[in-house]
Amino acid sequence: MPLLISRSASVFLQSRPSMAHFSTTSSSIGQKARLRGVVFDMDGTLTVPVIDFPAMYKAVLGEEEYVSVRSKNPSGIDILHYIENWSPEKQRKAFEIITDFERQGLDRLQIMPGAAELCGYLDSKKIRRGLITRNIKAAVDLFHKRFGIVFSPALSREFHPYKPDPAPLLHICSNWDVHPYEVIMIGDSLKDDVACGKRAGAFTCLLDETGRYDSPEFDTVDLKPDFKVSSLVEVHSLLEANFDLTP
Ligand SMILES: [Mg+2]
């Protein structure tokens, strides 16, 4: 195992740790992996979840199709991908519904407990902070403005291809001039954030506030994060225990 188990965070055993991790962590001599950047998801990670995604999916797909799609995708529905091949008119209506849900979410926007403190801690260690969201740029701009914490780069839905494709994360690493294995992706979605991070070769941390990923339906899902926390408050000690944070 390339990673130590920290007291505050449960670590998923990786059956196949990526080569990137093995080649850089020198786990055999107990050295910790160097961490030079943290990339966050926005909705449900840096902000308190306010978008009712199941309701949004039901409104876009209709009750019957939602139930059918949900049963075929136990790790979650990729609504943007799903509507990609719809007719322009049908797609336009779907985006209207999605945007409406997102707009309602913006009105109730709240920063996640522990997010500001964690960002302050990362700044004190000179560790870079980036953001990747499938939400629109206007939502990221509002987040930056309302909470006064800026992430750079901050990539929104306008950047293609979006998560779970690794492209946005690789773009950020290239912009920072760091390797993906020197970066950790933190997010509340297994299918988007953890998938994006793993495909890019980065470390991944799943934020699971409610323990929903402990449910048996995820036992068969092959995708496992390197770390799992139930609050951003736990991330500070997780990073200290598992990574070399010297600038
Ligand atoms: Mg999220």
Boltz pocket constraint, residues with backbone or C-beta under 6 A from the ligand:
constraints:
  - pocket:
      binder: B
      contacts: [[A, 41], [A, 42], [A, 43], [A, 44], [A, 45], [A, 187], [A, 188], [A, 189]]
      max_distance: 6.0
